[in-house]
Structures are given as C-alpha cells and as structure tokens.
Amino acid sequence: MFFYDKKIRYLNYYENDIRMQNAGYVKFEVRDYECHMMIFVKGPRLLGNGEARIWFLTKTARDCDKDKRLLGTIAIRLGQGRRMLRLNAEDMGETGLSYRQIAGIRIELQRQQYLESSWEIEEDYKAELESVNDVAKEEEIQEEQNGKWQEWKEVFPIIHPIDDRECLKVSPKELEILPEKEKVLMYNSFLLHGYYNYRHLILWKEDALQGLQVCLGVPGVFHEREKVLAKMFGFDYFCCQNKAPRSGSFGYYYRYVFMEDDNG
C-alpha cells in the first residue's frame, strides 16, 4: 500500500524527570517503506562531548506503559549534535518496530538527564490516508529546490575534492546565493581565513527531509586546536578523503545550511 507521512516533534530536556527547556527536534519523512529521520539537539545544558543513546518509545493498545528499543547513538560536541538516518519503515533501525508503532523518542545523556518527545499512536489510519493528498505538493517543493541546485551547477565550477561527491567551487562573495539569514557567513572570520589560504570554498548537496539542504565547506588541515576554533565559528564537522581524519590531514571543516526555515 502506498504510504506517506511527515512530522516534526520537538525534544524537551529533563533533569530528574522535570522538564527544563526545549533542546532540539526530530523529523520523520516516510515514503512507502523508507523513512528518513533527522535528529538535532542543541542547548546550554548539553555542554561537553560524548555519545548519547537514542531510544524509540512504544505504546501498545494493551499496555499504556512505555517500552524502549535502542536505535543507536548520537555524538554531542560542545552542546550540539546532529544525526541523519535512512531506515526501513517496517523495521526501524532493526529494532523490530514499524514506523506506526513508535510513540516517542528518548535520548539519554547522563544519569537523570535526558531529552524526550512522545506522541499518541493513531489507532486507525485515517490520518495516513489524508496525508497522501499532500504528496503532490511535497513533490512540487522538492522539484523546485532541486531546480535551484541545477541552476547553481550551471554557474559554478564542479569539483570532486572529497570522495566522489559533487561539489561547487565558490568564493565568500558568491555566498550571496544563500538565504538572507545565512549571508552573514560571507563575513565569518574562520571562513575567510580558510579561503585566503586555499582560494576556494565548497558547497555540496545532501539528502534532507524537506527542501534543499547543502553543506558549506572551508578548506583546512585537521588539528585539535583548529577543530576547536572551527566549532567556535559554527563549523562543527570535518571531512576528508580518509573517513577517519588524522592530525595533519587536509580536508574541509563544514556546517549544514538549510535553505528553508527549521521551525517546522
């Protein structure tokens, strides 16, 4: 049966089971048997580095108590973490749960500290049948956003500095193409430093739950001190030809740039 659903749920931060503040969100988009899931967490209470466990919460018709199934982990660095997953909607992350059985998500930090969002499961499928009507509109948005990327490809040089991913070579001035709220990156000190050293920046496209999402990369050499500096200026990630960067590896410090608002 054809099935489509999309939702965003906000994560709340808890200490000793007391809700303290909002600290991120989780997005789902399901088409037939494939589920794209993105988790984003951020907050002043998440300072520090480490791995946090991600759990799916379930709620059955016979038992109102929550049950947990371990999905995996998310890396948190300096109070922020992001993970994108592509899952089988009939067996989400090999937990044995289908998408319809999931009633929430919990991210366990330290003892008595966690993030959680929960929702009710629809017992009938009226909602999912109605959601099919949104598919045509969603596909129009995707087509429009992909068209924008195709236009950029005709303007900017295409290079392949990392694996086989298709990247556009740009300058700080050419970041004028980004949404208004992102144009401040044109004057980012870390970005300008990397550009003046290597004379280029890169943009590449990644799968997103909705709209066009691109990554902006600044060339540089991987060192712990440089990594800390990059994070201070918003470039939280590093990639290079080798999947595990070593000290002295050349690559790109990068950040995600969402071409649509993230407020759902």
Secondary structure, DSSP 8 states (H G I E B T S, - for coil): ---EEEEEEEEEEEETTEEEEEEEEEEEEEETTEEEEEEEEE-GGG-S-EEEEEEEEE--SS--S-EEEEEEEEEEBTTEEEEEEEEETTBGGGSS--GGGEEEEEEE-STTEEEEEE----SSSHHHHHHGGGHHHHHHHHHHHHHHHHHHHHHS-EE--STT--EEEE-SGGGGGS-GGGGGGGG-HHHHHHHHHHS-EEEEEE--SSS-EEEEEEEEE--HHHHHHHHHTT--EEEESSSS--TT-EEEEEEEEESS-S--
